[in-house]
Amino acid sequence: MPYEGLTTIEVEVEGGIAWVYLNRPEKKNAMNPTLHAEMIAVLEELEGDANVGCVVLAGRGNTFSAGQDLKEFFRDLSGDPIAFKKAQRNANDWRWHRLEVFDKPTIAMVEGVCIGGAFTQMIACDFALAAEDATFCLSEINWGQIPGGLVTRVVTEALGYRDALDLCLTGRKFDGIEAAKLRLINEAVPAAELKTRTRALAELLMSKDPEAYRATKHAVRYVRNIPVREAEDYLAAKIGELRMRAGTGAQEVAIRKFVEEKSYRPAESSYTSVSDKIE
């Protein structure tokens, strides 16, 4: 089986959903070099696994992740620049470069703590749901550092300028309710409801045309940071790519439902939150 033999990750596939757990609960799922290497291998398998329609990233021990394992990632590799560079590259690779444009829907399910470097993969996922009592913190300023890796970059992308400065410069803790208000996550729910809520959202996302989902995600992520004229060209090319990859079948079905069958009305499908979508 492709997901056996892992030492820091556990994968459970159920109903098309791959529940991917960081599995170092004794370390609050702090990420070490082995975990980063295993996550790259896991994501490669999941992206091509026909039995998987959505990936949920979570942590064993009812906790998401305490960030990087400072001893194993930094101190133990301090005398080996080649190993450190490889670990650093792997860390950024799966947590941002791969997750950001992963072909399938991705959801971060946050409970317990989400600290420091764990912000990267949470923000990279398409959606993030958290327990109301989850604890978030960018604590690096408290021990003389800046948020490491890509954290500073992705936080400024996810939050408003003042909120990003607040979290990075104070190093304060905040809960899932505030994280939702900041729009760092999509929704905070009672801890007992978190997995049920996450499963319902995953099922909603898997009901979408997979090629349209992939193309739309890529488009939204890319066009934010390019000029309007380039965005216009890129989006036209992306539509062409979608038609080439998927044909026009899904679009024709949608148009038929709207024009002929009168069974679909976009104006009647407005939602204001993830809660509305998955109830």
C-alpha positions in Angstrom: 0.0 0.0 0.0 1.4 3.4 -0.9 0.7 5.1 2.5 2.2 2.4 4.7 5.7 2.5 6.1 5.5 6.1 7.1 7.0 7.2 10.5 5.7 10.7 10.9 2.5 10.8 8.7 -0.6 8.7 8.7 -3.1 8.6 5.8 -6.7 7.3 6.0 -8.8 7.3 2.8 -12.5 7.2 3.4 -15.3 8.1 1.0 -12.9 9.8 -1.4 -11.4 12.0 1.4 -7.8 11.5 2.4 -7.3 12.4 6.0 -3.6 13.2 6.3 -2.3 13.4 9.9 1.0 14.8 11.0 1.9 12.0 13.4 4.3 13.2 16.1 1.8 13.9 18.9 4.5 13.6 21.6 6.1 16.7 20.0 2.8 18.4 19.3 3.4 17.5 15.6 6.4 19.7 15.3 7.9 19.2 11.9 11.3 17.6 11.4 13.2 16.8 8.2 11.8 13.3 8.0 8.2 14.6 8.2 8.9 17.1 5.4 10.4 14.3 3.1 7.5 12.0 3.8 4.9 14.7 3.1 6.4 15.3 -0.3 6.0 11.6 -1.1 2.5 11.4 0.3 1.3 14.4 -1.7 2.7 13.0 -4.9 0.7 9.8 -4.3 -2.5 11.6 -3.3 -2.4 13.8 -6.4 -2.5 10.8 -8.7 -4.7 8.5 -6.6 -8.0 8.0 -8.4 -9.7 7.0 -5.1 -9.0 10.5 -3.5 -11.1 13.5 -4.3 -10.1 15.8 -1.5 -7.2 16.0 1.0 -7.7 17.1 4.6 -4.5 18.1 6.5 -4.7 17.6 10.3 -2.7 16.3 13.2 -2.8 13.4 15.6 -3.2 14.0 19.3 -5.9 16.6 18.7 -3.3 19.2 17.7 -2.4 20.7 14.3 1.3 21.5 14.6 3.7 23.4 16.9 5.7 24.5 13.9 9.3 23.4 13.1 11.1 21.0 15.4 13.8 23.5 16.6 16.2 20.8 17.7 16.0 18.4 14.8 15.5 21.0 12.0 17.9 23.7 13.2 20.3 22.6 15.9 20.9 19.0 14.7 21.6 20.2 11.1 23.6 23.3 12.0 26.9 21.5 11.1 25.6 20.0 7.9 24.7 22.8 5.4 23.8 20.3 2.6 21.3 18.5 4.8 19.9 21.7 6.2 19.4 23.1 2.7 17.6 19.9 1.6 15.4 20.0 4.7 14.6 23.7 4.1 13.8 23.0 0.4 11.6 20.1 1.3 9.8 22.1 4.0 8.9 24.9 1.6 8.2 22.5 -1.3 5.3 20.6 0.3 3.9 23.3 2.6 3.5 25.9 -0.2 4.7 25.2 -3.7 2.8 21.9 -3.9 -0.2 22.6 -1.7 -0.8 26.0 -3.3 -1.6 24.5 -6.7 -2.5 21.0 -5.7 -4.8 19.5 -8.3 -7.5 18.5 -5.8 -9.4 20.3 -3.0 -7.4 20.8 0.2 -8.7 21.6 3.7 -6.7 22.4 6.8 -8.5 21.1 9.9 -7.0 22.9 12.9 -7.3 21.9 16.5 -5.0 22.3 19.5 -2.1 24.5 18.4 -1.1 26.1 15.1 2.2 27.9 15.7 4.9 29.5 13.6 5.8 27.4 10.5 2.5 25.6 10.7 0.8 28.7 9.4 2.3 28.0 5.9 0.5 24.8 5.1 -2.7 26.0 6.8 -2.8 29.1 4.5 -1.7 27.1 1.4 -4.8 24.9 1.7 -7.9 26.0 -0.2 -9.9 26.1 3.0 -9.2 26.1 6.7 -11.6 25.2 9.5 -10.6 25.3 13.2 -11.9 24.5 16.6 -13.1 27.6 18.5 -10.6 26.8 21.2 -7.6 26.2 18.9 -4.5 28.3 19.7 -2.7 30.3 17.1 0.6 32.2 17.5 3.5 33.6 15.6 5.9 33.5 18.5 9.2 34.1 16.8 9.5 37.7 17.8 9.5 36.5 21.5 12.8 34.7 21.0 14.6 37.2 18.7 13.6 35.9 15.3 11.2 36.7 12.4 8.6 34.2 11.3 10.8 31.7 9.3 10.5 30.1 5.9 7.7 31.5 3.9 5.5 32.4 6.9 6.0 36.2 6.7 5.1 36.2 3.0 2.0 34.0 3.2 0.6 35.8 6.3 0.8 39.1 4.6 -1.0 37.5 1.6 -3.8 36.1 3.8 -4.3 39.0 6.1 -4.7 42.7 6.0 -1.5 44.7 6.5 -2.3 45.9 10.0 -3.4 42.4 11.1 -0.2 40.9 9.7 1.9 43.4 11.6 0.0 42.8 14.8 0.5 39.0 14.8 4.1 39.1 13.6 5.2 41.9 15.9 3.4 41.1 19.2 3.7 37.3 19.1 0.4 37.1 20.9 -1.8 34.1 21.1 -5.4 34.1 19.8 -8.1 31.5 19.4 -10.1 30.1 16.5 -12.9 32.6 16.9 -10.5 35.5 16.4 -8.8 33.6 13.6 -12.2 33.5 11.8 -12.8 37.2 12.4 -9.4 38.0 10.9 -10.3 35.7 7.9 -7.1 33.7 8.6 -9.5 30.7 8.5 -12.9 30.2 6.9 -14.8 29.2 10.0 -14.4 28.3 13.7 -16.7 25.6 15.2 -16.9 23.8 18.5 -14.2 21.2 18.7 -16.7 18.3 18.9 -18.2 19.4 15.5 -14.9 20.0 13.7 -14.4 16.7 11.9 -18.1 16.5 10.9 -18.0 20.0 9.5 -14.8 19.3 7.7 -16.2 16.1 6.1 -19.3 18.0 4.9 -17.1 20.7 3.3 -15.0 18.1 1.6 -18.1 16.4 0.2 -19.3 19.7 -1.2 -15.9 20.4 -2.9 -15.8 16.9 -4.4 -19.2 17.5 -6.0 -17.7 20.1 -8.2 -16.2 19.3 -11.6 -12.6 18.4 -10.8 -11.1 20.0 -13.9 -13.1 23.2 -13.3 -12.1 23.2 -9.7 -8.4 22.8 -10.5 -8.4 25.5 -13.2 -10.4 28.0 -11.0 -8.0 27.5 -8.1 -4.9 28.1 -10.2 -6.5 31.1 -11.7 -7.5 32.8 -8.5 -4.1 32.2 -6.9 -2.2 33.4 -9.9 -4.0 36.5 -11.0 -3.9 38.3 -7.7 -0.3 39.4 -8.2 -0.1 40.3 -11.9 -1.2 43.3 -13.9 -4.7 43.4 -15.4 -3.6 42.9 -19.0 -1.5 39.9 -18.1 -4.4 38.5 -16.1 -6.7 38.9 -19.0 -4.3 36.8 -21.2 -3.7 34.3 -18.5 -7.4 33.7 -17.8 -8.1 33.3 -21.5 -5.3 30.7 -21.8 -6.6 29.0 -18.6 -10.1 28.6 -20.1 -8.5 27.1 -23.2 -6.5 24.7 -21.1 -9.6 23.7 -19.2 -11.5 23.0 -22.5 -8.5 20.9 -23.7 -8.3 18.9 -20.5 -12.0 18.4 -19.9 -13.8 19.1 -23.1 -17.0 21.1 -22.9 -19.2 18.5 -21.4 -19.5 19.9 -17.9 -20.1 23.4 -19.3 -22.8 22.1 -21.7 -24.6 20.3 -18.8 -24.6 23.4 -16.7 -25.9 25.6 -19.5 -28.7 23.0 -20.3 -29.7 23.0 -16.6 -29.9 26.8 -16.7 -31.4 27.5 -20.1 -33.6 24.4 -20.9 -34.3 22.5 -17.8 -34.6 25.6 -15.5 -33.2 23.5 -12.7 -30.3 25.7 -11.8 -30.5 29.3 -10.7 -27.1 30.9 -9.7 -28.9 33.8 -8.1 -30.7 31.4 -5.7 -27.4 29.8 -4.6 -25.8 32.7 -2.8 -23.9 31.9 0.4 -22.3 34.1 3.1 -20.1 31.6 4.8 -18.8 28.0 4.8 -21.5 27.2 7.4 -24.2 28.0 4.9 -22.6 25.9 2.2 -22.2 22.7 4.1 -25.4 22.7 6.2 
